[in-house]
């Protein structure tokens, strides 16, 4: 049995799209017993007035005939490209993103694609950073998730300064800094993380399941050197082609922009509920949907673990408030303050690891080029810091242990801050364009 046959077809939009053809040998994921997290689609082409898909064998033959030039510089504006490939990734799907992979080599035929430039260049990244300061799509649940976790990380960094800095320089300590400043800021930070985890789970429950790719293909007539008309297919982002709820300002989650294009799925007794005004919304899936779909979704499982971890961790934030923690015995403190930190921190580690693995085509192959991979990795590191703080807590009366425990909170908070900031950037880049490299040209044959 080939690897792609081990995955459950139909659990995600793993079927031919009206204008795209699924490359079935490129359906993958880190675990074969869960739903796939990656899929690639080849666009159809028009030949002599008839539209037909580009066969995998044809595309592979063309790729092997012309090796990619590693140092090839992509264009600064839209130019002809040899081929394009639509990527479906489960994380990008939840975030309302539409990845496109482009081969920027010159076309081998008279017709080709007029493709956008890659979004990993210095100028594109600078524009993305500027967008973070000028754009606030409050109707976008993915943006809310990112900003909420970023604010929560800021609060935890402040908390770390309150409890760690007096140990580094006792002269800077002021009255109530550790008990009041540390206790209250920890409670606020834990509460913000809990809110972000609820939004994260809500995002996973309302993920689009209909295969939205969000790119428009238009035929342009361009002049050649001999003044003859030459047709090229222009590829450009289009909100009109998007069915993700992220572009709909009328609701936080639910139906997408064009209700007439909304495809109803039937995973159980009716997966999607569509109201006449388009205000579809769901807090929790049914048990049948959990059993048949969501419990096979790596992204949903990671979000569920994150929610559980944040909820347990919030207990430590509450019991750490001034007037509560200082009235507890050491044994009770260990049970209601340090243990929830250990359990919650461990959950953050597992969640970060699952989010990282979700972005990988294989469990052992890191996806350095995917933003979500870095987000999951930094959250994984942050979880280690928070867990280490809780593990050292019961022995914090010993010399040097308290210093290391509070220091772990400090660098763990910064790790969460880095991951959340990248997630903020990710939530605003809805149309990422990747450059096709030599690894993409080396593919296995067969469907």
Secondary structure, DSSP 8 states (H G I E B T S, - for coil): --GGGGS-TTSSS-S-BTTEEE-GGG-B-S-TTS--SEEEEEEEEEETTEEEE--HHHHHHHHHHS---TT----SS-EEESEEEEEEEHHHHHTT---EEEE-S--SSS--EEE---S-SHHHHHHHHHHHHH---TT-HHHHHHHHHHHHHHHHHHHHHHHHHHHH-GGG--TTIIIIIIHHHHHHHHHHHHHHHHHHHHHHHT---S----EEEEEEEEE-TTS-EEEEEEEEE-GGG---GGG-TT-SSSS-S-GGG-----SSS-S----TTS----SS--HHHHHHTGGG-HHHHHHHHHHHHHHHHHHHHHHTSTTTGGGS-HHHHIIIIIHHHHHHHHHHHHHHHHHHHHT-SSTTS--TT-HHHHHHHHHHHHHHHHHHHHHHHTTTTSTTHHHHHHHHHHHHHHHHHHHHHHHHHHHH--S-EEE--HHHHS-----
